[in-house]
Amino acid sequence: MLSQYNDIALLSLQQRHINRNRPCFSITVLQPQYNHKTVETHYSLPLYNCNSDTSERINLEYDWKCNVLSYFVSTVSSFKQYPTTDSNNTLLSQSMNTDYWLTGSLLQHIHNSIALRQRFAELAIRWISETAHHSSPLRRTCHPAYREIVTMGMSILPIIFNTLDHNPTHWFIALAEITGVNPIPKESAGNVAKMIEAWKEYGRQQGYIK
Amino acid sequence: MTIDLLQQLFPKLKEKKYSITSSDDVCYNCIAWVAHDTSQQWWPRSGYYWPREPIYESVNEFIEVFGRMGYKECNDGNYEEGYEKIAIYVLDNVVTHMARQLDRDTWTSKIGDYEDILHNLNGLDGSEYGIEKYFMKRNNDT
């Protein structure tokens, strides 16, 4: 069942192997947006045996994809009653019907990332639902939920940048407050499309958008 | 925006006829809509379009800028043939919203990021926008 404000939802998942040493999950997810629409995305996510030297390679490069997998793993774990931890705390989740495991450090990273995303989603939804009828930037950005998002600091920037395309409304002030810069050319002020592009260019330059 | 939410935010709308006249759009806001501009967000603040270098987010700043666009202050929102009137809504004397008159009984507003609506002058009064306190008018030919 796809909940409107779930961060992500698994639509389909299929295991396949590119070759013997590189098993992959082919994943399709639905990402519900605040505007009641959904975006369907396809990922091919490599998984590595935890005994392999390459297991940590997943970590940084596949941050967003790991969120997808973690959502899947936690869901499957609860439904199938698979173990989520072991005595050495190195093996935290077992993916469905496979021999491949996620390492503890990776899963911790995933969980932290998901917790941040979920908190952001809760705050953003509350903020939008309670202020979207206002045009005044003061009334929009003094809302407690918006202030809490700003206090999350740099860690929240990739998520805000990721949100800009689907839900551009009034994130520019938060971005400026967190980063301390304003990349919007004076002649673009007020033009939402140009403001998004200016911030996305900044996000790309600073590595927040890959 | 659902009808329920609209009426919850602005309970006075129910007292008279009103209607939603567009889809939601974040590209412009209520001030831009009053200025017949649907391409950008207006507000006297850095990061928003404003026809001149904004000084303060004061009522006077709004009155002065719309004054430069040909509007003159007037006493009320009563319909006057040949004139387009606009209303400035304030809450605690801080500007919250603007609306533009279309005919004798009809005003048009852009509701934040949501849709444009048609409403009567008092329809948006309440805890969200406060009341329409300042009025301006200009000749329809301007």
Interface residues (C-beta under 8 A of the other chain):
Chain A: N35 T131 A132 H133 H134 S135 S136 P137 L138 R139 P168 T169 H170 F172 I173 A176 N182 I184 A189 G190 N191 V192 A193 M195
Chain B: M1 L9 D24 V26 C27 N29 C30 I31 A32 S39 Q40 Q41 W42 W43 R45 S46 G47 Y48 Y49 W50 E57 V94 V95 T96 H97 K110 I111 G112 D113 Y114 E128
